[in-house]
Amino acid sequence: MKQHIAYERALRALREFDRQIAGAVTVSGNAFTEAVRLSIQHFADADSVTLLSARSAPLDGSAGFSLPAGDPAGIVGSETSPLWKDLFASGRFRACAKNDGELVSRKYRSWLYIPVSAKKETWIAAVVARRDGKFSEAEQKAAEILAAHYSQSLRNIRARNRKTSRIAEEARHAMLLHTQASATRRRAEIPGLALAMDYSAGTGSDLGKTWKTGLNSLLICTCDLTASDAERQAGMIYLDTWLSVLSRTTMDAKAMIKRINSDMLERPEECYASLALVKHAPEQSALEIAGCGNIGAIHFSHENMDAKIFDFGPAAGIQENAEILSYQVPAGSGDIVCAFTDGITGTRKRNGDLFGAEETAEIIRKHYYLSAPDLAAKILAAVEEKEEKGVNRDDRTVHVLKIE
């Protein structure tokens, strides 16, 4: 065969391949495999047939070797032949002028094995088999050019896919942080109430919000969400919206969390909420603290000069009939209620211990005379001062309500 004819067929194959993936920002493994399958047919002549074998995920990660599903042309000689795996492992182009029937059926005289490799691993392999005659030296060189082009394209696409995925993840995370900042920023100044936050960790997991439920009545929410970035953002919007609605009802805090738990269980994606709700009305002698999950709450009694730590059950969104714990505590003048996420109590100190709820309670006991903003800031400062630097941090949210 004349050399230019072989290269023309290879050029047609390359043009078809580039046409198949042109304009795509990302290319899936299936799309890449299909592009190779369609393009390699332009390289085969009237006396040749093609077969494609691929790993299941050439662009998305490691996957096991697999022979092609279906072989209408009857190219495969023996599916159990170790040559298939050996060729995949070698990652090298191969031309066979005298077929022995082990890899390719004996009804074909010669064949070309065209691997598509990345990181020394073959992800796709095309076999071009000819019934009569052998492949010329020009055809073999043209096939090697095809293999090199496919392999370089695979490497480029994998790198582009990773970069695009990283950019998309960064964009999703930025949207999450924007949602978090927007939700916590929209708050009115309320005497005796303070919200202190340290979101420098950038996890976007916490939410602190207060709703006025009456002239002087409040619903205070301190929340920590566990989910992927996309679901965490959706969960944050969901909680902000739902609690805004529920705060206008006569439901108590426990009933609100039960409703949220039931609703979160119906979400198709996993999203769990650890939250503490404090419902306070000045005309009542007690306030309600309800919660679920790994969240902290403390009540300091000015009369007894003592602080009580409250524990809660599983987070919302985990189990249907989860026990939601609720406490009625006195609301006397000078009493303090503090709610905080596990970014406070889960912080590891330099001595290896966790900061813990008891240490938070001790700060409240010693500094009960401070205003709510100063006390909340004091707790955050104490955590930052004692934390072990360089350890993975989490968002930190502290709500302090000081009854006047």
N, C-alpha and C positions, 0 to 999 in steps of 0.2 A: 504493500500500500504506500502511496506517495505520502511523504512526511506532512505536507501542508493539509491534506485531508484529515489526518488524525488530529492535528492541532485545531482545525476548524470545528471538528466535532467537540473537542474539549472546550473551545471558546463558546460554542452554543450552550454547552452544559453550564459553564460559569455564568453566562448572561441570564439563563433561566434561574439559577440559584440566587443570584443577586436580585433579580426581579421579585422573587418570592419573599425575600426578607426586606426589601427596600421600604424605607419610610417608617419602619417599626422602631419605637424607642426601646422596647424590650422584646425578646423573642423567647417563646416557651420551648421546652424540649421537644414537644410534639410538632410544633411549627418548624423547628430546625430540621428535624428528621424528615418531615414531609418535603421540605425544600430540597434536601439532598436526594430523596427518592425521585422527585419529579425531574430534577436536573440531570441525574445520572442516566436517565433514559435517552437524553439527547446525545450522550456519548456512545451509546450502543448502536451498532449498525443493524441492518436487516437480518443478519445471521446470528445476532447476539441477544441474550436476555439478561435481565438484571434482577438482583435480589438484595434486600437491605436487612441487616441485622443490627439491633441497637440495644444498649442498656435502657432501662425504663425511664431514667431521668438524666439525660446528658447535660442539661444546663442547670439543674437544681440541686445536685448533690450526688453522692455515691449511690449506686444501684447495682443489682445483680445482673450477670450476663443472661441474655435471653436470645433464643433463635427466633426467626421471624414467625409471626402468626400467619400461617398459610404459605404455601409454596406452589402457586398455580403452574409455574413453568417446570416444576420438578427438578430444581437445581440441586437441592441438598442431597448429598450422597447418603450420609449416616448422621442422624441428629445426635447420636451418642459419641460420635468421633471426638477424641480429645483435641484434634487439630483446630476445631472452632475456638476452644478456650486458649489454646496455645497461640493462635494467630492474634486473638484479642490481647493477650498478655504481651506479645512482642511489640505491637504497635507499628509494625513495619509493612511497607508495601511488598506484595509478592505477586509474581507472574508464574504461571504453570503452563508449559507448552505440551506436556504429555500427562493428561489427567489419569490418575490411578483409581478414581471413583470413591475415595474415602471422604473427601470434603465435598466434592461436586459429583453429581451423577455421571455415570460412564457415558451417557448419551451425548455429553458435551466433551469435546476434544481438549479444549484449553480454557483457562479462566484467569481473570485478574482479581486480586484482592486489594481493595482501596480503603485503607483505614482512615478514620477521622479521630484524631487524638488531641488530648489536652492534659498537661501535667503528667506525661508519660503513661497515660491511660487511654485506651481506645474506647470511645463512647458509641460510635457508629461505624459500621463497616459495610461497604457496597461490594458485591460480587458481580462481575460481568463475565458471563460464560458464553463461549462460541461453539456451535455445533460442528462446524467444519473448519479446518485450518487453525493456525495459531495466530496470536496477536503479534504484530510487527514491533520492532524496536521503537519506532516512532509512536505507536499506540501506547506502549509501556511508559515511555517518557511523558506522554500527554496525560496518562492516568496518574503518574506521580505528581505532576503539576496540579491535577485536580485534588489529590489527597492533601497536598500542602496548602492549597487555597481553602479547602473545607476546614482543615485543622486550624489555620490561622483565624478564619472567620469564627470558629467555635471559641477560641481563646478570647478574641475581641468581644464577642457577644456575652460571654460569661462575665468578663470584666465590666462591660456596660450594664449588664443586669444587676451586678452587685452594687455598682455605683448608683444606679437608678433606685434600687431598693433602699440604699442608705439615705439617699436624698428624700425619698418618700417617707421613710421612718422619721427623719429629722423634721420634715414638714408636719407629720401627724403629731409628733411630740410638741412642736411649737404651738400647734393649734390647741393641744391639751393644756399647756401652760397658759395660753391666752384665755382659755375658758376658765381656768382656775383663778387667774388674776381678776377677770371680769366679775366672777361670782363673789369673790371675797371683797372686791373693791366697792360694790354697791351696798353700802350699809350706812344707816343713820347713826349719829352720835346719841347714845342712850346713857344717862347718868347712872353710875354704879356698874356699868358693863364694859368690859374690855376684851378685845381680841388681839392676841399677839401671835405673829407667825414668823417662821424662818423657813422660807422655801428655796434657800440657796442650793439645796441638794438637787433641785430640778426634777424630782420624781413625778410631780403632778398628781400626788395621791390624796392630798388632804383638801378638805373643804370646811370652812367656818362661816356660819351665816346666822343671822337673827331676824326674826319676823315679829312685828308688832301685831298682837292678836286682839288688842283692845286699846283703850285709852292709855293705859300704862302696863298692859299685860304683854308678856314676851314668850316666844318659842325660840330657844337657842339650840342650834345644831352644831356638833363637832363630829366630823366624819373622816374616815380613812377608807379609800376604795382600793380593792385588789382586783386587777384585771389588766388586759393589754391596753396600750395607749388609746386605741380607738374606742374600746368598750369603756375605758375609764372616763373618757371625755363624755361619751353618751350617758354613762351612769351619773356623772356630775350634773349634767343638764337635767337628767331625769329627776334626781333628788331635789335639785333647786326648784324645779317646776312643781313636783308633787308636794313638797313641804310648803311651798307658797300657797297651794290650794288647801291643803289639810290644816294649815294654821288658821284658816278662816272658819273652820268647823268647830263643833263642840267636842270633838274626839280628844281623849286624853293621849299623852305621849306614848303609852304602851300600845294603844290601839293603832296609832299612826305607824309604829314600827312593824306591827303585825301585818298591816296592809302593805307596807313597802316590801316586807319579806315575801309575801304571797305573790306580789307582782314581779319581783326580781327572779323568782323561781321559774316564771314563764318566759323569761328572756332566752333566746336561743344560744347566746354566747355567755360564757362564764363571767360573772361580775359579782363580787361580794362586798358588802358594806359593813364596816364596823362603825357604829355611830352611837352617840349619846345625845338624847334630847332632854332639855330642861324646860319645863313649862312653869311659868311664874306669873301670878296675879297678885298685886300688892294688897288687894282687899281680902285675900285668903291668908290664913295663918300658917299654911304649909305649901311647899312647892313639890313638883314631881320630877324625879330623875329616872328616866328609862333608857335602857341601852342594850346593845348586842355586840358581840365580837370583841376584838382586842382593843378596847378603848378604856380610858380611865376617867373616873369621877370621884371627887372628894367633897365632903360637906364639913365646913368648920363651924362649930357652935361657939358663938361669942360668950354665951352664958356659961358653958362648961370649959371653955378654952381648950377644946379638943377637936381633932379632925378624924372623920370616919371615911374609910376607903370603900368604894363600891365595886363589886365584880359583876360581870355579865356573862351571858351564854354565848352560843355560836353566832357568827356574823349572819346578817341578812343575806338571803340568796343561796344558803347551803342546804337547809332541810325544811320540809313543809311545816311540821308541827314543833318548830324550835321554841324553847321556853324564852320568852321575853321578860326580863326582870325589870321591875319597877319599884321605886322607893318613894315614900312620902316623908319629907324631912321638914323640920321647923324652918320658918322664914322670919326669924326675929331680927331686930335691928343689930347690925354688925356681923351677922352671919355671912359666910362666904361659900359659894359653890364654884368649884373649879372642874372643868372638863378638858381632857387633853388626849391627843393621839399617841400611838406607840412610838412615834419619833422622839417623844420625851422619855418615856419609861424604858424603851428598848435601846437607848444610847449606851454604848459600852464606855465605861470610864477607864482611866489610865491604869488603874489597879486590876482591871479585868472584870470587875463587877458591872452589872447593869445599874443605870441611874435609879430606876424603880419608882413605884407609886409612893412608897413610904418616905423616900427622900423628898419627893414633891410635897407630901403632907407636912413634913418637918419645916420646909420653907414657909408654908402657910402659917403654921403655928408660931414661928419666930417673927414673922413679918405681917401679921394680920392687920396691923395698924396702917399699912400702906394703902394708897388708893388702888382701885382695880387695875388701872393701866400700869402703875408702878409694880404691883405684885405680879402681874402677868409677865412684864419685862424682866423681873427678878428671877422668875422660874426659867425663862429662856436663857438668861445670862449664866445662871448656875449650871445648866446643862452644857452650854458651850465651853465654859471654863473647865469643866471636869472631863469632857469627852476625850477619848483617845483619837488623836489626829490621824488622818489617813484611812480610817475605817469607813466603810460604806455608810453614808448618812442617809437619813430619810427626812421627809417633810415633817415639820414640827408646828403644831397648832395648839394654842392654849386659850381657853375661854375662862374669864373670871367674872363672876357676878357677886357684887358686894351689896347686901341689903341695907338700905339706908333708913 
